[in-house]
Amino acid sequence: MRPPFTSATVRALRPALDRLVAELIRPVVEAGGGEVVEDVSVPLPLAALSLAVGFSGDAQRRIRALTRNAWERMPKDSHPGGFWPAFVELFDQEIRRARERPGDDYLSTLVRADFQGRPITDEELHVMLVAFAIAGHETTMNALSHLMWNLAREPGLHDRLRAQPRLVPRAVEETLRMWPPVDHGSRLTQGDATVGGEVIPAGSRVLLLTGAANHDPRVFEDPCSFRVDRDRPQRHLSFGFGIHFCLGAHLARAELESVLVELLRHSPLRLRGRVTRRYENGRHVGFDRLPVRMVGGSP
């Protein structure tokens, strides 16, 4: 699953990604503002996934709706019948297209790949594609929304980053640290563990609070402040750690940097109207509505 998300692959995709970002932001600029969750945060990660993996336009249009349906049904249903068949139908369509009309995209390669001397099964492909589809858009969508929300509510940030573009990657990392798009993860302990003087027995289910770790004052000075001058700002755990480190971290960072660089070419953003936040699937933190205006644009 790694090839479409390596640093080298993402670097090669960057020109196409930058063009895509400019196309999405242009209507917002021309209108003097807009609803940037709908206009930017939702379509960009799905389109970037298509660049990296090879999802079709139809898949892009359907993945977000299927994901929201899954998060709504999962807590209520005792079985996946309310959401999984629709994903399987979509992925079967994508697999069939890649086999019958292969291109030079990664999906066309994946559906013909072998693993340990045998073909990858359709069931295994379903699992990989749902990981690409959901993890590849949900978290980046939420991070993009927080990036633009913070840029719009901090009047001096736009000017500082525009004057010092070398700080753009630091602003991206600080956004990820302050507002992790997934606020916790869960693990099952494989053996007894002692944490803070307390013994956690083997077989225990534990929650790892990413947002709390990212605000640890032993690691980050003045942790509740957004600062682009931090040393080693990437020490946050928003992408996980070790074997659980996010497969798509390079692509997510590239999307966030590209959006920030493009926004800095234009007039500053300001919040306009009611902003509504969303807590989805018990751990995904994002926005439903984020209306903004450009300074000097329409009120």
MARBALO-465043 format. One record per atom (N, C-alpha, C): z, y, x; residue in three letters. Coordinates in steps of 0.02 Angstrom, whole numbers, plus 50000, padded with zeros to 5 digits. Layout:
BEGIN
ZYXala ...
//
This chain:
BEGIN
500004993950041met 500005000050000met 500005006350042met 500105005850107arg 500195011750149arg 499555015550168arg 498975012250178pro 498395015650206pro 498195022350174pro 498195023150108pro 497975029550081pro 498475035250090pro 499075033750118phe 499585038850123phe 499815040250194phe 499465037650244thr 499665039050313thr 499535046350329thr 499855048750383ser 499765055750402ser 499035057150419ser 498695052450452ala 497995053450470ala 497555053750408ala 497675049350360thr 497275049450298thr 497385055950260thr 498005058150255val 498155064350219val 497845070350254val 497855070450321arg 497525075950357arg 496785076150340arg 496465070350336ala 495755070150319ala 495625072550248ala 496115071550203leu 496035073650133leu 496195081050123leu 496505084250172arg 496765090950162arg 496235096050140arg 495635096250169pro 495135101050145pro 494975100150071pro 494885093950049ala 494745092749978ala 495345094549935ala 495945093249960leu 496555094949923leu 496615102549916leu 496475106149970asp 496515113449968asp 496015116349917asp 495415113449915arg 494915115849866arg 495165114449795arg 495455108649785leu 495715106849719leu 496275111749698leu 496725113349743val 497265117949728val 496985124849710val 496495127249749ala 496205133749735ala 495885133949666ala 495555128449647glu 495235128149581glu 495755128349524glu 496325125149535leu 496845125049483leu 497195131749477leu 497285135149532ile 497665141449532ile 497225147349512ile 496575146849523arg 496125152449508arg 496185154949436arg 496185150449385pro 496255153049317pro 496915156549304pro 497445154249336val 498095157549329val 498055164649357val 497745165349415val 497675171949446val 497245176449403val 496675173849379glu 496215177949339glu 496525180149273glu 496965176049246ala 497295177749182ala 497915182049193ala 498105183049256gly 498715186949270gly 499345182949259gly 499295176349252gly 499875172049243gly 499675165949202gly 500185162049184gly 500045156149145gly 500645151649140gly 500545145849111glu 501075140749105glu 500945135649160glu 501295136349217val 501075132849278val 501285125449280val 501725123249237val 501835115949232val 501195112749206val 500945115349151glu 500345112549121glu 499725113949164glu 499695119949195asp 499095121949230asp 499045119149301asp 499625117949333val 499625115949404val 500025109549417val 500655109549395ser 501115104149415ser 500905097249389ser 500635097049328val 500415090649300val 499745088349328val 499225092449326pro 498575089949348pro 498505088749423pro 498855092649465leu 498735092049537leu 498935085249565leu 499545082749554pro 499715076249583pro 499265070649559pro 499045070849497leu 498605065649471leu 497915066149504leu 497665072149513ala 497025072949547ala 497085071149621ala 497645072749652ala 497745070949723ala 497775063349730ala 498085059949682leu 498095052649682leu 497385049849679leu 496965053049640ser 496285050649635ser 495925051549702ser 496065056949738leu 495775057849804leu 496015052349851leu 496665050749848ala 496945046049896ala 496795038849878ala 496855037049813val 496815030149792val 496135028449760val 495885033049718gly 495255031749685gly 495315030649611gly 495845033149579phe 495895032649506phe 495335036649473phe 495095034249417ser 494555037649381ser 494825043749344ser 494355047949319gly 494555053649279gly 494915051549216gly 494705046049185asp 495045043649125asp 495765041649141asp 495875038349198ala 496555036549218ala 496985042649228ala 496705047749261gln 497075053949270gln 497315056749204gln 496885056749154arg 497055059649089arg 497585055549053arg 497615049049065arg 498065044749026arg 498735043349060arg 498775043749126ile 499375041649162ile 499985045649141ile 499925052149135arg 500505056249118arg 500785054349049arg 500345053648999ala 500575051848932ala 500895044948931ala 500605040248968leu 500895033448970leu 501575033549004leu 501645037649056thr 502295038149090thr 502835040949045thr 502675046249009arg 503165049148963arg 503355044148909arg 502875040448885asn 503025035348835asn 503495030048863asn 503375028048926ala 503805023048958ala 504525025548963ala 504615031748984trp 505285034448992trp 505635035148925trp 505255036648872glu 505555037148806glu 505745030448777glu 505335025248789arg 505445018748759arg 505935014448799arg 505945015248865met 506325010748907met 507065010448889met 507405016048876pro 508115015648859pro 508245012448791pro 507735012548746lys 507835010348678lys 507645003048667lys 507155000648706asp 506874993948694asp 507204988748739asp 507274982848714ser 507554977348754ser 507014973748793ser 506394975448782his 505834972348818his 505294977648830his 504834976448876pro 504344981648893pro 503734982048847pro 503754978648790gly 503174978448746gly 502964985148720gly 503414990048720gly 503244996648694gly 502865001048742gly 502834999048806phe 502505003448854phe 502064999648905phe 502264993648925trp 501904990348980trp 501194988148961trp 501064985448900pro 500374983448884pro 499864989048892pro 500054995148876ala 499585000748882ala 499415002048955ala 499915001448999phe 499785002049071phe 499324996449095phe 499464990349074val 499054984649094val 498324985649073val 498234988049012glu 497554989348988glu 497194994449033glu 497544999749050leu 497245004949092leu 497085002149162leu 497564998449191phe 497454995849259phe 496914990449260phe 496874986349208asp 496334981549204asp 495654985049204asp 495624990649169gln 495014994549167gln 494844997249237gln 495354999749272glu 495235002449340glu 495044996949389glu 495374991149384ile 495214985449428ile 494504983049416ile 494324982449352arg 493644980149335arg 493124985049361arg 493244991549353arg 492764996549377arg 492684996149453arg 493254995349488ala 493224995149561ala 492864988849586ala 492914983449549arg 492564977249568arg 491824977549552arg 491664980349493glu 490964980249471glu 490554986049500glu 490894991749512arg 490544997549540arg 490945000349598arg 491004996449652pro 491414998649708pro 491145004949742pro 491605008949765gly 491435014949804gly 491755014549872gly 491855020349903asp 492175020449968asp 492915022249962asp 493195021849902asp 493895023549891asp 494345017649907asp 494995019049912tyr 495465013849932tyr 495535008449879tyr 495505010149815leu 495565005149762leu 495014999949767leu 494405002049783ser 493854997349790ser 493984992349846ser 494334994549898thr 494524990049953thr 495094985549933thr 495594988449897leu 496194984749879leu 496044978849834leu 495584979749785val 495454974349738val 495094968449771val 494854969349832arg 494524963949869arg 494944961449928arg 495534964049935ala 495944962549994ala 496284955749987ala 496444952850045asp 496844946750049asp 497544948450073asp 498024944450053phe 498704945150077phe 498944938350098phe 499104937650162gln 499344931350191gln 498864925650174gln 498214927050180gly 497704921950172gly 497484920350102gly 497704924350053arg 497504923149984arg 497334929749951arg 496914929649898pro 496764935949863pro 497384938849829pro 497404945349825ile 497934948649786ile 497804947449712ile 498304945249676thr 498214943749604thr 498184950149563thr 497924949649502asp 497904955449458asp 498614957749441asp 499074952949434glu 499774954849419glu 500064958949476glu 499914957049538glu 500154960949595glu 499814967749598glu 499184967949581leu 498834974349579leu 499144978949526leu 499334976049469his 499654980149417his 500284983449444his 500694979649480val 501324982349506val 501184987849557val 500694986849600met 500534991949650met 500254998249616met 499814997349567leu 499505003049535leu 500005007049494leu 500485003749462val 500985007549424val 501435011349472val 501565008649532ala 501955012349581ala 501565018449605ala 500915017549619phe 500505023249638phe 500505028549582phe 500395026249521ala 500285030749464ala 500915034649446ala 501485031149439ile 502095034549416ile 502435038149473ile 502595034549527ala 502935037749583ala 502495043049615ala 501835042049613gly 501385046749645gly 501295053249608gly 501485053649545his 501385060049511his 502035063049485his 502505058849461glu 503105061449428glu 503525065749476glu 503665063049536thr 504105066549582thr 503765072949609thr 503125072349628thr 502775078249654thr 502705083649601thr 502585081549539met 502545086249483met 503195090249478met 503765086849482asn 504405090349477asn 504535094849537asn 504355092549596ala 504445096649656ala 504015102949654ala 503395102249632leu 502945107949626leu 503225113149577leu 503505110849522ser 503785115449473ser 504375119249503ser 504805115749539his 505375119249570his 505135124049624his 504615122349661leu 504345126749711leu 504115133349680leu 503735132949626met 503465138949594met 504015142849557met 504485139249527trp 505045142449493trp 505455146549542trp 505595143749601asn 505995147349650asn 505605153249679asn 504955152449690leu 504545157849716leu 504535163649665leu 504525161949600ala 504485167149549ala 505145170649537ala 505705167449553arg 506355170449538arg 506665173849599arg 506365173049659glu 506615176149720glu 506115181449742glu 506225187749725pro 505715192949737pro 505515193649810pro 505975192749857gly 505805193849926gly 505485187949962gly 505495182049930leu 505265175949964leu 504515176149976leu 504135178449928his 503405178749935his 503215183049996his 503505188950000asp 503335193550055asp 503535190650123asp 504115187350125arg 504335184550189arg 503885178950213arg 503695174550166leu 503265168950185leu 502555171350201leu 502335176450166arg 501665179050181arg 501655182350250arg 502205185550269ala 502245188750335ala 502355183550390ala 502665177950373gln 502815172750423gln 502585165950396gln 501935164650397pro 501685158350368pro 501945152150402pro 502205152750463arg 502485146950497arg 503095144250460arg 503375148350415leu 503965146250377leu 503785142350314leu 503145141750298val 502945138150238val 503195130950237val 503095126950292pro 503365120150290pro 504115119950281pro 504475124850308arg 505205125050300arg 505385126550227arg 504995130950195ala 505125132450125ala 505015126250082ala 504515122250099val 504395115950063val 504985111250071val 505225110450133glu 505795105850145glu 506425108350110glu 506525114950110glu 507125117650078glu 507095116850002glu 506495117349974thr 506405116049903thr 506595108749887thr 506355104149928leu 506495097049917leu 507245095649925leu 507565099149973arg 508285098149983arg 508685100749925arg 508535106849904met 508945110149852met 508865106749784met 508245104749768trp 508115102049701trp 507725095549707trp 508065090149728pro 507695083749734pro 507405081649666pro 506775079749665pro 506465077949601pro 506755071749568pro 507085067549609val 507465061749583val 508175062549609val 508655063349564asp 509315065349587asp 509775059649608asp 509565053449596his 509965047949621his 509545041549624his 509785036849662gly 509495030149663gly 510055025049656gly 509875018749645ser 510395013549638ser 510245007949687ser 510765004649709arg 510704999049756arg 511204993649735arg 511054987449757leu 511514981849747leu 511754979849817leu 512414980049827thr 512684978649894thr 512584971349912thr 512354970149973gln 512234963349997gln 512854960250030gln 513324964550046gly 513944962150076gly 514484967350063gly 515114965550080asp 515654970450073asp 515504976550117asp 515664982450092ala 515564988550131ala 516154993150120ala 516344996650173thr 516885001550168thr 516605008450176thr 516715012650125val 516465019450125val 517045024050106val 517205028850150gly 517745033450136gly 518415030050125gly 518515024450159gly 519145020850153gly 519175016250093gly 518665016050052glu 518645011749993glu 518185005850005glu 518404999849987val 517994993849995val 517554992949933val 516904992349945ile 516424990949892ile 516224983549899ile 516404979249853pro 516274972149861pro 515524970549859pro 515354964949888ala 514674962449884ala 514484961349811ala 513854962649795gly 513614961849727gly 513764967649682gly 514004973149710ser 514154979049669ser 513534983349660ser 513464986249602arg 512934991149589arg 513214998049606arg 512875001549651val 513105008149671val 512565013349659val 512775019449644leu 512315025049636leu 512355029349699leu 511775031249724leu 511725035649782leu 511495042449757leu 511925047449761leu 511795053949732leu 511425058349782leu 510765058449777thr 510345062049824thr 510505069449824thr 510575072349765gly 510725079549762gly 511375081249797gly 511885077049790ala 512525078349823ala 512455077749899ala 512095072549921ala 511995071749993ala 511615077650023ala 511135080249986asn 510735085850011asn 511135092350014asn 511725092449983his 512155098349985his 512795096950025his 512775092150069asp 513365090350110asp 513475095850162asp 514045099450158pro 514165104950205pro 514265102550277pro 514375096050287arg 514425093450356arg 513745092950389arg 513225093150348val 512535092650374val 512165099250367val 512275102750311phe 511905108950298phe 512395114750289phe 512365119550334glu 512775125450328glu 512575129350266glu 513075131950230asp 512945135750169asp 512465131950124asp 512645125850103pro 512165121250072pro 511895123550004pro 512235128049970cys 512005130149903cys 511535136149906cys 511355138349967ser 510895143849975ser 510215141249998ser 509685144349972phe 508995142749993phe 508855146650057phe 508775143050112arg 508665146250177arg 508075143050213arg 507605147250233val 507015144750269val 507115145050344val 507715146750366asp 507835147150438asp 508285141350462asp 508335136050423arg 508755130450443arg 508455126550501arg 508875124050545asp 508645119450596asp 508565112550564asp 508035108950581arg 507905102250557arg 507985101850480arg 507615105850443pro 507705105950370pro 507505099350337pro 507125095250373gln 506895088850344gln 507435083550342gln 508045085150360arg 508585080150359arg 508805078250288arg 508535081450238his 508705079750169his 508495072550154his 508755069850099leu 508615062950080leu 508185062450017leu 507815067750001ser 507405067649940ser 506845062549943ser 506635060650004phe 506135055450012phe 506445048650027phe 507105048050020gly 507435041750036gly 507575041250110gly 507695035050132phe 507895033950202phe 507745026750221phe 507565025650284gly 507465018950310gly 506905015250274gly 507035009050255ile 506515005050222ile 506345007650152ile 506775012050126his 506655014950060his 506315021750064his 506085023750123phe 505765030350130phe 505125030550090phe 505005036150057cys 504445036950010cys 503765035750045cys 503375031350016leu 502715029750042leu 502255035750041leu 502325040049990gly 501865045649982gly 502125052250008gly 502605052150054ala 502915058450078ala 502395063150109ala 501935060550149his 501445064850182his 501005068350130his 500795064650079leu 500365067550027leu 500755072749986leu 501375071149969ala 501775075949930ala 501885082349969ala 502055081850032arg 502145087950073arg 501505091950077arg 500945088550085ala 500295092050089ala 500155095750024ala 500295092749967glu 500185096049902glu 500625102249896glu 501255101549913leu 501715107249908leu 501515112949955leu 501345111250016glu 501135116350064glu 500495119750041glu 500015115850016ser 499385118649994ser 499485123549937ser 499895121749889val 500035126249832val 500365132649856val 500855131949900leu 501215137849923leu 500745142449963leu 500345139750007val 499875143750045val 499385147449999val 499135143849948glu 498655147049902glu 498995152549862glu 499605151449838leu 499945156649799leu 500085162849841leu 500205161849906leu 500345167549949leu 499725171949962leu 499135169449944arg 498535173549950arg 498475178649894arg 498885177949843his 498815182049783his 499455186149771his 499465189749716ser 500045193749698ser 500645189149685ser 501245191749696pro 501845187649685pro 501925185449612pro 502245179749603leu 502415177249537leu 503065180149513leu 503125180949447arg 503765182449415arg 503825178149353arg 504435176249337leu 504555172449276leu 504405176649215leu 504135173349164arg 503965176849102arg 504125172149043arg 504565174449000gly 504725170348942gly 505235164948957gly 505295160348912arg 505825155248915arg 505605149348959arg 506025147849007val 505925142049051val 506345136349024val 506045130349017thr 506425124548993thr 506385119049044thr 506965116149059arg 507005110749108arg 507055104049071arg 506935098749109arg 506905092049079arg 507255087149126arg 507635082649095tyr 507965077149132tyr 507705070749103tyr 507255067449139glu 506885061849110glu 507075055249144glu 507115049949104asn 507275043349129asn 507945043049165asn 508395047649147gly 509065047449175gly 509115049749247gly 508565051749279arg 508625053949348arg 508065058549373arg 507555059749333his 506995063949354his 507115071049329his 507165075849375val 507335082649357val 506725087149365val 506515090349311gly 505915094549315gly 505915099949261gly 505325102249245phe 505235107549196phe 504735105249143phe 504855107249081asp 504355106549028asp 503925112749022asp 504245118649030arg 503885124849025arg 504095129449082arg 503595132549113leu 503725137249167leu 503205142949163leu 503295147449115pro 502815153049108pro 502935158349162pro 502405160549194val 502455165549247val 501925170949236val 502025176649268arg 501515181749271arg 501435183749344arg 500855186349360met 500735189049427met 500945196449425met 501275198749477val 501465205749480val 500825209949479val 500805214649430gly 500195218549422gly 499725215349371gly 499885209149349gly 499475205749299gly 499695207549229gly 499475203549180ser 499645205049111ser 500385203849099ser 500715207749056pro 501445207149044pro 501605200849005pro 
//
